[in-house]
Amino acid sequence: MKLFRFLALNMVSVFLSHQMATQQSTDCKPCICKQRHADCSSRSLKAVPQRLPTDIIYLSLRNNSLEEIKCNSFKNYASLTELDLNSNYLSLSSDVYSPCAFSGLVQLRILRLCGNCDSALNTTLTYTYPDKPLSHATSLEELYIDGIPKPRMGKGFKKLANLTKLIFTGRCNLLYIQEHMFATTPNLRLLNLSSCHIYDIHNKAFSPLKNIHTIDVSGNTGLGLSNGTMSTYGMIGTKIKVLKMNKIVLPFTIGVVAKNTTFMYLKHTCIQRLYIGHNFIEALEEGVFDFYPSSLELLSIVDNRFTVGAYVYNVRKAKGLKSLDMSDMSITHNFFWEFPNHLRMKRHLEQMFHGPPDLENVTVRNYEMKSVIPDMHINLPKITFLDASNNVMTKWIGPIKGLESLKRADLSNAFCSYIKKSFFSAFPNLTFLNISNNLIGDALRKLRNDSGTIFQSLTKIEILDLSASRIRRLHRSIFEFNTKLTYLDLSNNELTCWDPDIRHLKSLKYLDLSQNQILTLEVNFRESLETLSNNLTVDILQNPLSCICDNVAFLSWLFKNRKHFRNVSNYTCNLYEYKIDLTEEFVDALQKQCKPLFGIITSCLVGITFTLSLSVLALLYRYRWRLRYLYYVARDRYRPVRASEREEHEFVFDAFVSSSDEDFDFVDKLVSELEGQGRRLCIHHRDFKPGEPITSNIVKAVQTSRRTLIILSPNFLSSEWCRYEFEMAKMEGVYEARSVILIVKIGEVDAQCVPRELLYMMKTDSYTECPENPEDQATFWTALNEAIAN
């Protein structure tokens, strides 16, 4: 019985639900109803539908043929919070809206009445704002309405105490803002008057708006910057925070200068953000910064034509300014202009480039800079963000001093092909750097071995974007000092392999190598990846990975460590001229196919090598005495002849001095003493031929000198070039069968650091040591002179 009752109740519930759904679908025609929203737009309706669900909170009657709103048209929809009547034929005249048109809409918060007035107003009608009908919507907060000339906001608006947003849009023809136009709407916080063909504003028009937060008069090209004075005067005493005056100057106006009178009254307001972009401004009147409001934090001057003028010297007066956006500028001069020679002293440069002292964010995107970045000083002690992307700055010389607090920088799309290795040294606190879409690969090739130090000063960098930069190869130590790096993007480059050492990058979370020319990842990279945290993710998507037997070890390793790789299921590899989806099954099959061939080849190579090695060793052992005999016969036969030839040879120098640059003082005294006794000495910095390779100069110096004088010191032992000079002198002595090397020891030398051959010479042949006692040095120089001559 209980089961029967349960089934019966379920059937009744399903039936009632179906009936309600059917009824709701029927009542909503021809509209679409869903989740208390009714969409009746573009239905050619001539009247407000009355059979919609009564609990709807949103109703759209946009783009219909409504010509009037009759009394109680919305009485069935008391729950409405948003009503859209845009784009009908509901012109703002007394014949269209019944006094009780909006009665019952006590919860309505948003009302849209835009796009109803004709673009050319009918002079036979009396236009007015429907303040009486609207007075019934006491909860209204936002009103979107067409703008009509002359009429004020009627007395009915006084009942709309919650109205905070008034947006004149659609077909707006306000023309002139009268003194008392907003007297009945004192609670407005946002007033949008953009693109309303306004040519003038009464100087007290905004005075009643004591709570106003944002005013937008953009797009009224008839206003001009000179008429801005009238509108800003009425803002005194209000709570205005945002003023938008974009595009209020007629297009293609020439010689626009922002006058002091344009902004003088803003000094007495609490404004925080000012937008004056797209106004063709070329300069600011001198003294304009004397009226700078201390509360202003953001200034947008995008798409103007600023040129350098006297006002630049007063930019430092803009105290409190934190954000400056001057993107999309169109300039005809070099942004980093050249200074006369008499102004190149540091103190003058600092004066020239003093910026707003509190500035934190600067945007100069699309500024059409066509120049290099020189060594300069810009005093912006608090700057943390700089966006200079999409410019033409081909050479980054720097460093740019004064930006030590900079944390985020975007220099992408700058066509840079040269970077001086010290350019980034002035940005020690950078955590984010985007230099993508440049010619960084060309810049690194020009730096050669110095490319490994280009980022060494960026010890705090966390995000580095080098994508799309024509990079073909990276120095092994290029990221050696970037230990806090977490995100590294090298996608869309020309990398064929991975050389940098990443074992020390413990914080690295993401490495993007997609869209390169990588065939495989070498063993060094695999080992480095395994030593890092398990959180590291690598992306090598869209690389021509090789699918041949030589690469099977990497492919197998890839799938064993797939947790470190992104989008592995989308990887492909190249097998000769074919592109194949890279799957684990394919790698297993390739591994089985390559294994027998690999084993055979390896076995053959090992066998051949072993056989040849045994044969050579057997021959050497069998003929060891004959080989030794031939060596001594050859040495005895040729030594006398070569020696006699050498006696007839005239040397250019008596001695070639092989020494370290750090022992310059001793060498200088040696030259003075020996050349004072008539000896001819060959010294690196004096006698080497410019333009010749240093190795060629060393060999020639040894061959054209009677002796090679080794100045043995700790500095000598640490010098690679000194070791090379010793080896060349030793070989000269062997091949020419003459005594070449003469050793002079200065200072304390650790015997463990002395090369074995040099130590052997010191033990078997005599060497001299420079005495510290001045009385013995005269004897030392005489003995050394005789040793060179002997």
C-alpha positions in Angstrom: 0.0 0.0 0.0 2.8 2.4 0.9 4.6 1.6 -2.4 1.4 2.3 -4.4 0.9 5.6 -2.6 4.5 6.6 -3.2 4.2 5.8 -7.0 0.9 7.7 -7.2 2.4 10.8 -5.6 5.4 10.7 -8.0 3.1 10.5 -11.0 1.0 13.5 -9.8 4.2 15.5 -9.2 5.5 14.7 -12.7 2.1 15.6 -14.3 1.9 18.9 -12.5 5.5 19.8 -13.4 4.7 19.0 -17.1 1.6 21.1 -16.9 3.4 24.1 -15.4 6.2 23.9 -17.9 3.7 23.7 -20.7 1.7 26.6 -19.3 4.9 28.7 -18.8 6.0 28.0 -22.4 2.6 29.0 -23.7 2.4 32.2 -21.6 5.8 33.3 -22.8 5.0 33.3 -26.5 6.3 35.0 -28.6 9.1 35.6 -26.2 11.8 33.3 -24.8 11.7 32.8 -21.0 14.4 31.2 -19.0 15.4 31.5 -15.3 13.0 34.5 -14.7 14.4 36.3 -17.8 12.1 37.2 -20.7 13.6 38.0 -24.0 11.1 39.7 -26.3 13.6 41.6 -28.5 13.2 41.9 -32.3 9.6 40.5 -32.3 7.9 43.5 -34.0 5.8 44.0 -30.9 3.6 47.1 -30.8 2.5 46.8 -27.2 3.9 45.4 -24.0 2.9 41.6 -23.7 0.7 40.9 -20.7 0.8 37.1 -20.4 4.4 36.7 -19.4 5.4 34.9 -16.2 4.7 37.3 -13.3 7.9 36.5 -11.5 10.3 37.6 -14.2 13.1 40.0 -13.0 14.4 40.9 -16.5 12.4 41.9 -19.5 13.9 42.9 -22.9 11.7 44.7 -25.4 14.6 46.0 -27.4 14.3 46.6 -31.2 10.5 46.4 -31.5 7.8 48.7 -32.8 6.5 50.2 -29.5 5.2 53.8 -30.0 3.8 54.5 -26.6 3.8 53.1 -23.0 0.2 53.1 -21.7 -0.8 53.3 -18.0 -0.1 50.2 -16.0 1.7 48.4 -18.9 3.9 46.6 -16.4 1.5 46.1 -13.5 1.8 42.3 -13.8 5.6 42.4 -13.4 6.2 43.9 -10.0 9.4 41.8 -9.6 11.2 43.4 -12.5 14.7 44.8 -11.6 15.8 45.5 -15.2 13.8 46.7 -18.2 15.2 47.3 -21.7 13.2 49.5 -24.1 16.0 50.4 -26.4 15.6 51.0 -30.1 11.8 51.4 -30.4 9.7 54.5 -31.4 9.4 55.9 -27.9 10.5 59.4 -28.4 10.8 61.7 -25.4 7.6 63.6 -25.8 4.5 64.1 -23.6 2.4 62.0 -25.9 4.4 58.8 -25.5 4.7 58.0 -21.8 1.5 57.9 -19.8 1.9 59.4 -16.3 1.4 56.0 -14.8 3.4 54.1 -17.4 5.9 52.7 -14.9 3.6 52.3 -11.9 4.0 49.2 -9.9 7.7 48.8 -10.8 8.8 49.5 -7.2 11.8 47.0 -7.6 13.1 48.3 -10.9 16.8 49.2 -10.7 17.9 49.5 -14.3 16.0 51.1 -17.1 17.1 51.5 -20.7 15.3 54.0 -23.0 18.1 54.7 -25.6 17.9 54.8 -29.3 14.2 55.9 -29.4 14.6 59.6 -30.5 15.0 60.4 -34.2 18.4 61.6 -35.2 16.7 64.8 -36.5 14.3 66.0 -33.8 10.8 66.8 -34.8 10.2 70.5 -34.1 6.4 70.0 -33.9 6.7 67.8 -30.8 7.4 68.9 -27.2 10.4 67.0 -26.0 10.8 66.4 -22.3 12.2 63.8 -19.9 9.5 61.6 -18.6 10.0 62.5 -14.9 6.4 61.9 -13.8 6.2 58.4 -15.2 9.6 57.6 -13.8 8.8 58.9 -10.4 6.9 55.7 -9.7 10.1 53.6 -10.0 11.4 54.7 -6.7 14.2 52.0 -6.6 15.7 53.1 -9.9 19.5 53.2 -9.8 20.6 53.3 -13.4 18.9 55.2 -16.3 20.1 55.0 -19.9 18.3 57.6 -22.0 18.5 59.7 -25.1 19.7 63.3 -24.8 17.5 66.2 -26.0 18.4 69.9 -26.1 17.4 72.5 -23.5 15.0 70.5 -21.2 16.0 70.1 -17.6 15.6 67.0 -15.5 12.0 67.5 -14.2 10.8 67.6 -10.6 9.8 64.0 -10.7 13.5 63.0 -10.5 13.5 64.3 -6.9 11.7 61.1 -5.9 14.4 58.9 -7.4 16.7 59.1 -4.4 18.5 56.0 -5.4 19.4 57.2 -8.9 23.2 57.2 -9.0 24.0 56.5 -12.7 22.7 58.6 -15.6 23.9 57.7 -19.0 23.0 59.8 -22.0 23.7 57.6 -25.0 22.1 56.3 -28.2 20.8 59.3 -30.1 22.0 62.2 -28.0 21.7 65.8 -28.9 22.2 67.8 -25.7 24.0 70.6 -27.4 24.2 72.9 -24.3 24.2 71.9 -20.6 22.2 74.5 -18.7 22.9 75.7 -15.2 20.1 73.9 -13.4 19.8 70.8 -15.6 20.9 68.4 -12.8 19.3 70.3 -9.9 16.8 67.5 -9.2 19.4 64.6 -9.4 21.8 65.5 -6.6 22.7 61.9 -5.7 24.2 61.0 -9.1 27.6 59.3 -8.8 28.2 58.6 -12.5 27.2 61.0 -15.3 27.9 60.1 -18.9 27.6 62.9 -21.5 29.8 61.3 -24.1 29.2 61.9 -27.8 26.2 64.2 -27.2 27.1 67.0 -29.6 27.8 69.3 -26.7 29.4 72.6 -27.6 29.2 74.4 -24.3 28.6 73.7 -20.6 27.5 76.3 -18.1 30.2 77.0 -15.5 27.8 75.9 -12.6 26.1 73.0 -14.4 27.8 70.4 -12.2 27.6 72.3 -8.9 24.4 70.5 -7.7 26.2 67.1 -8.0 27.8 67.1 -4.6 28.2 63.2 -4.6 29.4 62.9 -8.2 32.3 60.4 -8.7 32.7 60.2 -12.5 31.9 62.6 -15.3 32.5 61.7 -18.9 32.2 64.4 -21.6 34.3 62.5 -24.2 33.5 62.6 -27.9 32.0 66.1 -27.8 34.5 67.6 -30.3 32.7 71.0 -30.2 33.8 71.6 -26.6 37.5 72.0 -27.2 40.1 72.3 -24.4 39.5 76.0 -23.9 35.8 75.5 -23.0 36.8 72.9 -20.5 37.2 75.7 -18.0 33.4 76.2 -17.9 32.8 72.6 -16.9 35.5 72.2 -14.4 34.5 75.3 -12.4 31.3 73.7 -11.3 33.2 70.6 -10.0 34.6 72.6 -7.1 33.1 71.4 -3.8 32.0 68.0 -5.3 33.4 64.5 -4.6 34.5 64.0 -8.2 37.2 61.3 -8.6 37.2 60.6 -12.4 37.0 63.1 -15.3 37.1 61.9 -18.9 37.7 64.5 -21.6 38.9 62.3 -24.4 38.3 63.4 -28.0 36.9 66.9 -27.3 38.9 68.6 -30.0 37.9 68.6 -33.7 39.8 66.0 -35.7 43.0 67.1 -37.5 43.3 70.3 -35.5 46.8 71.8 -35.7 48.8 73.5 -32.9 46.7 72.5 -29.9 48.1 73.8 -26.7 46.5 72.9 -23.4 46.1 76.2 -21.6 46.4 76.8 -17.8 42.7 77.9 -17.7 41.7 74.4 -18.9 42.7 72.7 -15.7 43.1 75.6 -13.2 39.9 74.7 -11.2 40.8 71.1 -10.9 43.3 72.1 -8.3 40.5 72.7 -5.9 38.9 69.2 -6.4 39.6 65.7 -5.1 40.0 64.3 -8.7 42.1 61.1 -8.9 41.9 60.1 -12.5 42.0 62.4 -15.6 41.7 61.2 -19.2 42.5 63.8 -21.9 43.5 61.5 -24.8 42.9 61.8 -28.6 43.0 65.7 -28.5 45.9 66.4 -30.8 47.7 68.2 -28.0 51.2 69.3 -29.0 52.3 71.2 -25.9 51.3 72.4 -22.5 51.3 76.0 -21.6 54.2 76.9 -19.3 53.1 76.9 -15.7 50.3 74.4 -16.2 51.8 72.2 -13.4 51.3 75.0 -10.9 47.6 74.0 -11.0 48.2 70.3 -10.7 45.8 68.8 -8.2 47.7 67.0 -5.5 45.0 64.2 -5.4 45.5 63.2 -9.0 46.9 59.6 -9.2 46.3 58.6 -12.9 46.8 60.7 -16.0 46.0 59.4 -19.5 47.2 61.5 -22.4 47.1 58.8 -25.1 47.1 59.5 -28.8 48.3 63.1 -28.7 51.2 64.8 -30.5 53.4 66.1 -27.6 56.6 67.8 -28.6 59.5 68.7 -26.3 58.9 72.1 -24.6 59.7 74.2 -21.6 57.0 72.4 -19.6 59.2 69.3 -19.5 61.3 70.9 -16.8 58.2 71.3 -14.5 57.0 67.7 -14.8 58.6 67.1 -11.4 55.8 69.3 -9.8 53.3 66.5 -10.5 53.6 65.2 -7.0 51.2 62.3 -6.1 50.9 61.1 -9.7 51.3 57.3 -9.7 50.2 56.2 -13.2 50.9 57.9 -16.6 49.7 56.5 -19.9 51.0 58.3 -23.0 50.6 55.5 -25.5 49.8 55.8 -29.2 51.7 59.1 -29.6 52.7 60.4 -33.0 56.0 62.2 -32.8 58.3 63.5 -35.5 61.5 63.8 -33.4 63.9 61.5 -31.7 62.4 60.5 -28.4 65.8 60.4 -26.7 67.0 63.7 -28.1 70.6 64.6 -28.2 72.0 67.1 -25.7 74.6 69.8 -26.5 78.1 69.0 -25.3 78.0 71.6 -22.5 74.9 69.8 -21.0 76.3 66.4 -20.9 77.5 66.6 -17.3 75.7 64.2 -15.0 74.1 67.0 -12.9 72.5 68.5 -16.0 71.1 65.2 -17.2 69.5 64.6 -13.9 67.8 68.0 -14.0 66.6 67.3 -17.6 65.0 63.9 -16.7 63.5 64.5 -13.3 60.0 62.9 -13.5 57.0 63.0 -11.2 58.6 61.9 -7.9 55.7 59.4 -6.9 55.3 57.9 -10.4 54.9 54.1 -10.2 53.4 53.0 -13.6 54.4 54.3 -17.0 52.9 53.2 -20.3 54.5 54.4 -23.6 53.1 51.7 -25.9 52.8 52.4 -29.6 54.7 55.6 -29.1 56.4 55.4 -32.5 59.9 55.8 -30.9 62.4 55.4 -33.7 65.7 55.6 -31.9 68.3 53.8 -29.7 68.2 53.7 -25.9 71.4 55.6 -24.9 73.2 55.8 -21.6 70.9 58.2 -19.6 69.5 59.1 -16.2 65.8 59.3 -15.5 65.0 60.1 -11.9 61.9 58.0 -11.2 62.7 56.6 -7.8 59.3 54.8 -7.2 58.6 53.4 -10.7 57.6 49.7 -10.6 56.0 49.1 -14.0 57.1 50.2 -17.5 55.3 49.3 -20.8 57.3 50.5 -23.8 56.2 47.8 -26.2 55.4 48.2 -29.9 58.1 50.8 -30.6 61.1 50.9 -32.9 64.2 50.9 -30.6 66.8 49.0 -32.5 69.7 49.4 -30.0 69.6 49.1 -26.3 72.8 50.6 -25.0 72.0 52.0 -21.6 72.2 51.6 -18.7 69.3 53.8 -17.8 70.0 55.0 -14.3 67.3 56.1 -11.9 64.9 53.2 -12.4 66.3 50.9 -9.7 62.8 50.2 -8.2 61.4 48.9 -11.5 59.8 45.4 -11.1 57.9 44.9 -14.3 59.0 45.9 -17.8 57.6 45.2 -21.3 60.0 46.0 -24.2 58.4 43.6 -26.7 58.0 44.3 -30.4 60.8 46.9 -30.5 62.9 45.5 -33.4 65.9 45.4 -31.2 69.0 43.7 -32.7 71.7 44.9 -30.4 71.9 44.8 -26.6 74.9 46.0 -24.7 75.9 43.5 -22.0 75.5 46.1 -19.2 72.0 47.3 -20.3 70.0 45.4 -17.7 72.5 46.2 -14.9 70.4 49.2 -13.8 67.3 47.1 -13.1 68.3 44.9 -10.1 64.7 44.5 -8.8 63.0 43.3 -12.0 60.7 40.3 -11.4 58.9 40.4 -14.8 60.6 41.1 -18.2 59.0 40.7 -21.6 61.3 41.3 -24.5 59.5 39.0 -26.9 59.1 39.7 -30.7 62.5 41.3 -31.0 65.7 40.2 -32.7 67.3 39.0 -29.5 69.0 36.1 -31.4 70.9 38.6 -33.5 71.9 40.6 -30.3 73.2 37.5 -28.6 75.3 36.5 -31.6 76.9 39.9 -31.6 77.7 39.6 -27.9 79.4 36.2 -28.5 80.9 34.8 -25.3 79.5 37.8 -23.3 76.0 36.6 -24.0 76.3 34.4 -21.0 76.3 37.5 -18.7 73.5 39.5 -20.3 71.0 38.6 -17.6 73.4 38.2 -14.6 72.2 41.4 -12.8 68.5 40.2 -12.9 68.9 38.1 -9.7 65.2 38.6 -8.7 63.6 37.9 -12.1 60.7 35.4 -11.9 59.1 35.7 -15.4 61.1 36.1 -18.5 59.6 36.1 -22.0 62.0 35.6 -24.9 59.5 34.2 -27.4 59.5 34.9 -31.1 63.0 36.4 -31.0 65.0 34.5 -33.6 67.1 32.8 -31.0 69.2 29.9 -32.4 71.5 29.1 -29.6 71.9 30.1 -25.9 75.1 30.3 -23.9 75.4 27.6 -21.2 75.5 30.0 -18.3 73.0 32.6 -19.6 70.6 31.9 -16.7 73.2 31.1 -14.1 72.3 34.0 -11.8 68.5 33.9 -12.3 67.8 31.5 -9.5 64.3 32.8 -8.8 63.1 32.2 -12.3 59.7 30.5 -12.3 58.4 31.0 -15.9 60.7 31.0 -19.0 59.1 31.4 -22.4 61.4 30.6 -25.4 58.6 29.5 -27.8 58.5 30.3 -31.5 62.3 30.6 -31.9 64.9 28.7 -33.9 66.5 26.6 -31.2 67.8 23.3 -32.5 69.1 22.1 -29.1 69.2 23.1 -25.4 72.6 24.2 -24.0 71.9 26.2 -20.9 72.4 24.6 -17.5 69.2 24.7 -15.5 70.2 22.5 -12.5 70.4 25.5 -10.2 66.9 26.9 -11.2 65.1 25.2 -8.3 62.1 27.6 -8.6 61.5 27.0 -12.3 57.9 25.9 -12.8 57.3 26.3 -16.6 59.7 26.1 -19.6 58.1 26.8 -23.0 60.2 25.5 -25.9 57.3 25.0 -28.3 57.5 25.9 -32.0 61.3 25.6 -32.3 63.5 23.3 -34.3 64.5 20.8 -31.6 65.2 17.3 -32.7 66.0 15.9 -29.3 66.9 16.9 -25.8 70.4 15.9 -24.8 71.4 13.8 -21.8 72.5 16.9 -19.9 69.0 18.3 -20.1 67.4 15.1 -19.1 69.7 14.7 -16.1 69.0 18.4 -15.1 65.3 17.8 -15.3 65.4 14.8 -13.1 67.3 16.8 -10.4 64.7 19.6 -10.3 61.4 19.7 -8.5 58.5 17.6 -9.8 56.6 20.8 -10.4 58.5 21.8 -13.5 56.5 21.6 -16.7 58.2 21.7 -20.2 56.4 22.3 -23.5 58.1 21.1 -26.7 54.9 21.1 -28.8 55.4 21.7 -32.6 59.1 20.7 -32.7 60.4 18.4 -35.4 61.4 15.6 -33.0 63.4 12.9 -34.7 62.0 9.4 -34.9 65.1 7.5 -35.9 67.0 4.8 -34.0 69.6 7.3 -32.7 66.9 9.2 -30.9 64.9 6.3 -29.4 66.6 6.7 -26.0 65.2 10.2 -25.7 61.7 9.2 -26.9 61.6 6.4 -24.4 62.7 8.8 -21.6 60.1 11.3 -22.7 57.2 9.0 -22.0 58.7 7.8 -18.7 58.8 11.4 -17.6 55.6 12.6 -19.3 54.4 14.2 -16.1 57.0 17.0 -16.8 55.7 17.7 -20.3 52.7 19.5 -21.5 50.4 18.4 -24.3 52.3 15.1 -24.8 49.3 13.6 -26.6 49.6 16.2 -29.3 53.3 15.7 -30.0 54.5 14.5 -33.5 57.9 13.3 -34.7 59.6 13.2 -38.1 60.5 9.8 -39.7 62.4 10.9 -42.8 59.9 12.9 -44.8 56.8 11.7 -42.9 55.2 13.3 -39.8 53.9 10.7 -37.3 51.8 11.1 -34.2 54.1 10.4 -31.3 52.6 7.8 -29.0 53.9 5.4 -26.4 53.0 2.4 -28.6 55.0 3.8 -31.5 58.0 4.4 -29.4 57.8 0.8 -28.0 57.7 -0.6 -31.6 60.6 1.7 -32.7 62.6 0.5 -29.8 62.1 -3.2 -30.6 62.9 -2.5 -34.3 66.1 -0.7 -33.5 67.4 -3.0 -30.8 68.8 -5.9 -32.9 70.4 -3.6 -35.4 71.9 -1.5 -32.6 73.3 -4.6 -30.9 74.9 -5.9 -34.1 76.5 -2.6 -35.0 77.8 -2.2 -31.5 79.3 -5.7 -31.3 81.0 -5.3 -34.6 82.5 -1.9 -33.7 83.7 -3.3 -30.3 85.2 -6.4 -32.0 87.0 -4.4 -34.7 88.4 -1.9 -32.2 89.7 -4.6 -29.9 91.4 -6.5 -32.7 93.1 -3.4 -34.1 94.3 -2.4 -30.6 95.8 -5.8 -30.0 97.5 -5.8 -33.4 99.1 -2.3 -32.8 100.3 -3.3 -29.3 101.8 -6.5 -30.6 103.7 -4.7 -33.3 105.0 -2.1 -31.0 106.1 -4.8 -28.5 107.7 -6.9 -31.2 109.7 -4.1 -32.8 110.3 -2.0 -29.6 114.1 -2.2 -29.7 114.2 -1.4 -33.5 112.0 1.7 -33.0 114.2 2.9 -30.2 117.3 2.5 -32.3 115.8 4.4 -35.2 114.9 7.2 -32.9 118.5 7.7 -31.5 120.0 7.3 -35.0 117.7 10.0 -36.4 118.4 12.3 -33.4 122.2 11.9 -33.7 122.1 12.4 -37.5 120.1 15.6 -37.6 121.2 17.4 -34.4 124.7 18.5 -35.5 123.4 19.8 -38.8 120.6 21.8 -37.3 122.8 23.2 -34.6 125.4 24.4 -37.2 122.7 26.1 -39.2 121.4 27.8 -36.0 124.9 29.2 -35.3 124.8 31.0 -38.6 121.3 32.4 -38.0 121.0 35.9 -36.7 118.2 36.4 -34.1 116.1 39.6 -34.0 115.9 39.6 -30.2 118.3 38.3 -27.5 115.3 37.2 -25.3 111.6 36.9 -25.4 110.1 37.7 -22.0 107.3 35.4 -21.1 105.4 36.8 -18.1 102.0 37.6 -16.7 100.4 41.0 -17.0 100.2 41.2 -13.2 104.1 41.1 -13.0 104.3 44.3 -15.1 106.4 46.2 -12.5 109.2 43.5 -12.4 109.2 43.2 -16.2 109.5 47.0 -16.5 112.6 47.0 -14.3 113.9 44.0 -16.2 113.6 45.8 -19.5 115.3 48.9 -18.0 118.2 46.9 -16.6 118.9 44.5 -19.5 118.3 46.9 -22.4 120.5 49.3 -20.5 123.2 46.7 -20.9 122.6 46.5 -24.7 120.2 43.5 -24.7 117.3 43.4 -27.2 114.1 42.1 -25.5 110.7 41.1 -27.0 107.8 42.3 -24.8 104.1 41.5 -25.4 102.5 44.8 -25.3 105.4 46.6 -27.1 106.7 44.3 -29.8 103.7 42.1 -30.8 102.5 43.0 -34.3 98.9 44.5 -34.1 96.3 42.7 -36.1 98.1 39.3 -36.0 96.6 36.4 -33.9 98.2 36.3 -30.5 99.2 32.6 -31.1 101.1 33.6 -34.2 102.9 36.5 -32.4 104.0 34.1 -29.6 105.5 31.5 -32.0 107.2 34.2 -34.0 108.6 35.7 -30.8 110.1 32.4 -29.7 111.6 31.6 -33.1 113.2 35.0 -33.5 114.6 35.2 -30.0 117.9 33.6 -28.8 116.4 32.7 -25.5 112.9 32.6 -23.9 113.0 34.2 -20.5 110.3 32.6 -18.2 109.4 35.0 -15.3 108.1 32.3 -13.0 105.6 33.6 -10.4 102.1 32.6 -9.0 100.6 34.9 -11.7 102.5 33.0 -14.4 101.1 29.7 -13.3 97.5 30.9 -13.4 97.8 32.3 -16.9 96.8 30.1 -19.9 98.8 32.3 -22.3 102.0 31.9 -20.2 101.5 28.1 -20.3 101.2 28.3 -24.1 104.4 30.4 -24.4 106.3 27.8 -22.3 105.1 24.9 -24.5 106.1 26.7 -27.7 109.5 27.5 -26.3 109.9 23.8 -25.2 109.0 22.6 -28.7 111.5 25.1 -30.2 114.2 23.6 -28.1 113.3 20.0 -29.1 113.0 20.7 -32.9 116.0 23.1 -33.2 118.2 21.2 -30.7 119.2 24.4 -28.8 119.0 25.6 -25.3 116.0 28.0 -25.4 114.4 28.4 -21.9 115.9 30.4 -19.1 113.9 30.6 -15.8 113.8 33.5 -13.4 111.7 32.9 -10.2 110.2 35.8 -8.4 108.1 35.5 -5.3 107.0 32.3 -3.5 105.8 29.5 -5.9 104.0 26.4 -4.8 105.8 23.4 -6.4 102.5 21.5 -6.7 101.2 24.2 -9.1 104.3 24.1 -11.4 103.8 22.0 -14.6 105.8 18.7 -14.5 108.0 19.6 -17.5 108.9 23.0 -16.0 109.6 21.5 -12.6 111.8 18.9 -14.3 113.8 21.7 -16.0 114.2 23.5 -12.7 115.6 20.3 -11.1 118.0 19.4 -14.0 119.0 22.8 -15.2 120.0 25.8 -13.1 117.6 28.7 -12.7 118.0 32.0 -11.1 115.9 33.8 -8.5 115.6 37.5 -8.1 117.0 38.5 -4.7 115.1 40.9 -2.4 118.3 42.5 -1.1 119.0 45.6 -3.3 122.7 45.1 -2.8 122.5 41.6 -4.5 120.3 42.8 -7.4 123.2 44.4 -9.3 125.0 41.1 -9.3 121.7 39.4 -10.3 121.2 41.6 -13.4 124.8 41.1 -14.5 124.5 37.4 -14.2 121.2 37.3 -16.0 122.7 39.4 -18.9 125.6 37.0 -19.3 123.2 34.0 -19.2 121.2 35.5 -22.1 124.3 36.2 -24.1 125.8 32.7 -23.5 
